[in-house]
Amino acid sequence: RYSNQTFNQAAALLVENGKQGITYLFKRGTHEEFGYTSLCTALAFYFILSCWTAGSAVASGLVIPMLYTGALYGRIIGLILVSIFGVQTNKYGAWIDPGLFAAIGAASFFSGVSRLTISLTVIMVS
């Protein structure tokens, strides 16, 4: 963060460690914190590097990159829904939050890639 309480969106997603980036993406009520450009850039970067790492013979962890990739595409879907429906403050529209969609996207991507059941993945993510 800079002294005027702003930060670079792409740097926050690409330079920070994976745990901090996932924390940024899961945060609820922050629909204006990240734009489409920074999210799509980080998604392409992490997806390509994760595919390259998984195909190599190097022993490396892929749990955090899988969660991170899923959280990125979930956040993008959440931003699209916020742009369509707007920010909802009533109890019926409170589910339209990009942070919630990031958590759902992380669970879905992780369960799809690792062949775990959805229930086990949801328990692990939450």
N, C-alpha and C positions, 0 to 999 in steps of 0.2 A: 504494500500500500504506500501511496505517496503521502506527502504532508497534507494535501488538501482532500484526503479521504477517498481518492480514486485509485484504480489499479488497471493495469493492462489486462484485458480479458484473455488474449491468447497466451500471454506469459503465465497467467495464473493457471491455465490448463496444461500448458506444455512444459514449463520449467519446474513447477512445484512437484513434489513427490506424488505418487498415485493416491495415497491415503488422503492427503489434503485436497487433491482435485476431486475425489469422490465426495468428500465432505462439502465442497463448494456446490457440486451438482445436486446433492440430496437436499440442500437447504430449501425449506418451503417459504413462500412469500417473496421470492426474489426473481420474479419473471423478467425484470429488466436488467439483471446483472450480467447476463451473457447474451451476445448476439448470435445470429445464424452463422456469420463468417467465422468467428472464433470456434464455435462448436463443430462446424463442418471440417475446418482445418484440423482440429485436434482429433476428430473421428477418423479422418483419412490417415493421419499420421500414425495413430495408435493401431488402427486396423491393419495397415500394411506392415508395420513392424512386428505386430503380434503374429501375423501369418508367416512372416519370414523367420521369426524365432521358433515358432512351433514346427516348421519344416526342417530346421537345422538339427544337427546332432549335439547341440549344446544343451546341457542341463540348466534350465532356467525356469523361474516361476511364471506362470501365466494366469494365476488367479486374479491378481489385481488388474492386469491389462484387460482381462475379460469383463470384469465388473465395470471398469472404466469405460470400455467401449460400449457396453450396454447402457450405462448411465448417460453417455453422450447422445446416443440415438434416442433414448427415452426422453431426454430433455428437449431434443429437437421436436419430437412429436408433441410434447407438452406445450412448447412455444407456438406450434402451428395451431393447436386447439385454443390457446389463449388469444391468438390473433383472430380466430374465427368467432369465438363466443365471447371474448372479452374477459376481464377479471370478474369473477363471481364472488359476491360476499354473502349470499344467502346460504342456508344449510344444504340446499339441493345442488348447488353449483360449486360447492367448495372442493369437489374432487378434481376440478380443472386447475391443477397446479403443476408447473413443470418439475418441481422437486419430487413430487409423488410419482410422476411418470418416469423420472430418472431412476427411482428405486425399482419400479416395475420393469423397466427396460434392462436394468442390471441383472435382476433375477431371471428374466426370460432369456437373455443372451447367455448367462452363465449356465443355466439348466440345459439350453440347447447345445452348447459346445461340449460341456462336460458329461452329458447324458445322465445327470442327476434328476431326481423327481422334482416337480415344481414345489411340493410342500417342503422338502429338505432345503431347497434353494432359498425359499422365502424365509425359513427359520434362520438360515445362515446369514442372509443379507440384513435382516432386522435385528 
